[in-house]
Amino acid sequence: MMHNVCIVTSTRAEYGLLRPLIFKVKNEHDLNLQLVVSGTHLSEKFGNTQNEIIADGFYNFFTVELPLDDDSKKGMAIATGTATQKFAKLFSEISPNIVVVLGDRYEMLGVAIAAHMMGIPLAHMCGGDVTEGAVDDAIRHCITKLSYLHFPGCEQSAKRIIQMGEEPDRVFNVGEPGIENCLNIKLLSREELSKQIGFEGIKSNYSVVTFHPATMENNTAEKQVRALINAMDVYNDMSFVITKANADSGGRIINEIWDEEAKHRDNWLVVNSLGMLRYLSAVKYASMVIGNSSSGLVEVPALGVPTINIGDRQKGRMMADSVISCDAETDAIVNAIKIGLSSEFVKRIKNITLPFGNGNTSEQVIRIISDFLKKTDLIIEKKFYDMAN
């Protein structure tokens, strides 16, 4: 019997993490892939990254357009409501047997609500994490409670999901999908990367920068990104490859500042998206990764590169020894970069232990989903697992 597996992606980073699983579902003989492309993938302002999905050979996907012009907190709320409506309509048309989502984006909350209300089992990847500085934190936990199958990336996150009342036999620590990409994809050479992105700075000392707004804070995006720029200017002998912020509240301000300031700096390259292969390749040869992206806590340590984690956006997440956290202030960032560049620190992090799995995440996920869908007595009614008993 053929089962419909619906996988939803709305951002460049999320697609990169889901990519191995998408390929495996496509190639599984008793599973029918229903790929849904939404959010910033469909926006010219965010790089029209659906083209990366098409380049991977996926042509027959469904699209769900969402309002992205208003990146205020009100705009995020409206987009969430719109996602609920549009995905409910889509699910009624394509009849998925299970819906797979990853992470904590607000539009994914709309997807989760629609699936839950319609009685469609939801599989959630990368739940159980903590990011105290972003609205994503509560959204991620909401998606967890709406989901039936859980695929956290580490044991700490698995325990949090169980703590939220989810039954242990539905929680599977499969490791972080980003580790799978780092360990299994053949990356570009430095020369190939330089040629593809058209930036000579990649051939010498450079860092990768990604800075997103801390959405639990009010109007701090501009102040914080200017503090970061001041710190970058201190290291004017270094080049910087800057990937723009996502569609969260405050992201547009950050991106406008990057574009404007780049006009005055020859040692910068600002891009909407590098795509997964170019991004991981850029990280591999970088002196460090600077900003507050979750990739700095997962993929970057796996490649043996220092991370400068700025501010509170990722506060509460498990961090490897290669991560240097600092306040979102110029002096603190300058000092953190200095530590990250030191030969002592670089040497110390080369053989760190990572808590995020061994690189076979998608293989585990597809096996668990396949076994789940084969059950003839499938009941998705959940019991609250009370740890107090």
Long-range contacts (C-beta under 8 A, 24 or more apart in sequence): 1-30, 2-30, 2-31, 2-32, 3-30, 3-31, 3-32, 3-97, 3-98, 3-373, 4-31, 4-32, 4-34, 4-94, 4-95, 4-96, 4-97, 4-98, 5-31, 5-32, 5-33, 5-34, 5-96, 5-97, 5-98, 5-100, 5-369, 5-373, 6-34, 6-35, 6-36, 6-91, 6-94, 6-96, 6-98, 6-99, 6-100, 7-33, 7-34, 7-35, 7-36, 7-99, 7-100, 8-36, 8-38, 8-87, 8-99, 8-100, 8-101, 8-108, 8-111, 9-35, 9-36, 9-37, 9-38, 9-39, 9-41, 9-53, 9-102, 10-37, 10-38, 10-39, 10-40, 10-41, 10-66, 10-105, 10-107, 10-108, 11-39, 11-40, 11-41, 11-49, 11-105, 11-246, 11-247, 12-40, 12-41, 12-46, 12-47, 12-49, 12-52, 12-273, 12-275, 12-276, 13-246, 13-293, 13-294, 13-295, 14-102, 14-103, 14-105, 15-41, 15-49, 15-52, 15-53, 15-276, 16-178, 16-181, 16-275, 16-276, 16-279, 17-102, 17-103, 17-125, 17-126, 17-177, 17-178, 17-181, 18-100, 18-102, 18-125, 18-177, 19-56, 19-181, 19-276, 20-177, 20-180, 20-181, 20-184, 20-361, 20-362, 21-100, 21-177, 21-361, 21-362, 21-365, 21-366, 22-58, 23-56, 23-362, 24-362, 24-363, 24-366, 25-366, 26-58, 28-366, 28-370, 30-370, 31-366, 31-369, 31-370, 31-373, 34-62, 34-94, 34-96, 35-60, 35-61, 35-62, 36-61, 36-62, 36-63, 36-64, 36-87, 36-90, 37-61, 37-62, 37-63, 37-64, 38-63, 38-64, 38-65, 38-66, 38-83, 38-107, 39-66, 39-68, 39-105, 39-107, 39-247, 40-68, 40-246, 40-247, 43-68, 43-247, 45-272, 46-244, 46-246, 46-247, 46-272, 46-273, 47-244, 47-271, 47-272, 47-273, 49-272, 49-273, 49-275, 52-273, 52-275, 52-276, 62-90, 62-94, 64-90, 66-107, 68-247, 71-247, 71-248, 71-249, 71-250, 71-251, 71-252, 72-249, 73-135, 73-215, 73-249, 75-249, 76-106, 76-135, 76-215, 76-248, 76-249, 77-106, 79-106, 79-107, 79-110, 80-106, 80-107, 80-109, 80-110, 81-110, 82-110, 83-107, 83-108, 83-109, 83-110, 83-111, 83-114, 84-110, 84-111, 84-113, 84-114, 85-110, 85-114, 86-110, 87-111, 87-114, 87-115, 88-114, 88-117, 88-118, 91-115, 91-118, 91-120, 92-118, 96-120, 97-121, 97-373, 98-122, 98-123, 98-149, 98-369, 98-372, 98-373, 99-123, 100-125, 100-369, 101-125, 101-143, 101-147, 102-126, 102-177, 103-136, 103-140, 104-129, 104-131, 104-134, 104-136, 104-137, 104-139, 104-140, 104-143, 105-136, 105-139, 106-135, 106-136, 106-139, 108-139, 108-143, 109-139, 109-142, 109-143, 112-142, 112-143, 112-146, 112-147, 113-146, 115-146, 116-146, 119-380, 121-148, 121-149, 121-372, 121-378, 121-380, 122-146, 122-147, 122-148, 122-149, 123-147, 123-148, 123-149, 123-150, 123-151, 123-365, 123-369, 124-149, 124-150, 124-151, 125-151, 125-153, 125-174, 125-177, 125-365, 126-151, 126-152, 126-153, 126-157, 126-176, 126-177, 127-151, 127-152, 127-157, 127-161, 128-152, 128-156, 128-157, 128-158, 128-159, 128-160, 128-161, 129-153, 129-157, 129-160, 129-316, 129-317, 129-318, 130-160, 130-315, 130-316, 130-317, 131-294, 131-313, 131-314, 131-315, 131-316, 131-317, 132-216, 132-312, 132-315, 132-316, 133-214, 133-215, 133-216, 133-217, 133-292, 133-311, 133-312, 133-313, 133-314, 133-315, 134-212, 134-214, 134-215, 134-216, 134-248, 134-313, 135-215, 135-216, 135-248, 136-215, 137-216, 137-316, 148-380, 148-382, 149-368, 149-369, 149-372, 151-361, 151-364, 151-365, 151-368, 153-177, 153-298, 153-356, 153-357, 153-361, 154-318, 154-355, 154-356, 154-357, 155-355, 156-318, 156-355, 157-318, 162-385, 162-387, 163-387, 165-384, 165-385, 165-386, 166-382, 166-385, 167-382, 167-383, 167-385, 168-385, 170-382, 172-364, 172-365, 172-368, 173-357, 174-357, 174-361, 174-364, 174-365, 174-368, 175-356, 175-357, 175-358, 175-359, 175-360, 175-361, 175-364, 176-298, 176-356, 176-357, 176-361, 177-361, 177-362, 178-295, 178-298, 178-299, 178-302, 178-356, 179-298, 179-299, 179-302, 179-354, 179-356, 179-357, 179-358, 179-359, 179-361, 180-357, 180-359, 180-360, 180-361, 180-362, 181-276, 181-280, 181-299, 182-280, 182-299, 182-302, 182-303, 182-359, 183-302, 183-358, 183-359, 184-359, 185-276, 185-277, 185-280, 187-277, 187-280, 187-281, 187-284, 188-277, 188-278, 188-281, 190-285, 192-281, 193-278, 193-281, 193-282, 193-285, 196-278, 197-241, 197-269, 197-271, 197-274, 197-278, 197-282, 198-269, 199-239, 199-241, 199-269, 201-239, 201-240, 201-241, 201-267, 201-269, 202-239, 202-241, 202-282, 202-285, 204-239, 205-237, 205-238, 205-239, 205-287, 206-238, 206-239, 206-240, 206-241, 206-285, 206-286, 206-287, 207-238, 207-239, 207-240, 207-241, 207-286, 207-287, 207-288, 207-289, 207-290, 207-337, 208-240, 208-241, 208-242, 208-243, 208-279, 208-282, 208-283, 208-286, 208-288, 208-289, 208-290, 209-240, 209-241, 209-242, 209-243, 209-289, 209-290, 209-291, 210-242, 210-243, 210-245, 210-289, 210-291, 210-292, 210-293, 210-295, 210-296, 211-245, 211-254, 211-290, 211-291, 211-292, 211-293, 211-310, 212-245, 212-246, 212-248, 212-251, 212-254, 212-291, 212-292, 212-293, 212-313, 213-245, 213-248, 213-249, 213-250, 213-251, 213-253, 213-254, 213-313, 214-292, 214-311, 214-312, 214-313, 214-328, 215-248, 215-249, 215-250, 215-313, 216-312, 217-312, 219-250, 220-250, 220-328, 221-250, 221-251, 221-253, 221-254, 222-253, 222-254, 222-257, 223-328, 224-310, 224-311, 224-328, 225-253, 225-254, 225-257, 225-258, 226-257, 227-328, 227-329, 227-330, 227-333, 228-290, 228-291, 228-310, 228-328, 228-330, 228-333, 229-257, 229-261, 230-330, 231-330, 231-333, 231-334, 231-337, 232-290, 234-330, 234-334, 234-337, 235-334, 235-337, 236-267, 238-267, 238-287, 239-267, 239-268, 239-269, 240-267, 240-268, 240-269, 241-269, 241-271, 241-274, 241-282, 241-286, 242-268, 242-269, 242-270, 242-271, 243-271, 243-272, 243-273, 243-274, 243-279, 244-270, 244-271, 244-272, 244-273, 287-340, 287-341, 288-337, 288-340, 288-341, 290-333, 290-337, 296-323, 297-323, 298-356, 301-349, 301-352, 301-354, 302-354, 302-356, 304-349, 304-350, 304-352, 306-340, 306-341, 306-345, 306-346, 306-349, 307-340, 308-333, 308-336, 308-337, 308-340, 310-336, 318-355, 320-349, 320-352, 320-354, 320-355, 321-348, 321-349, 321-352, 322-349, 322-352
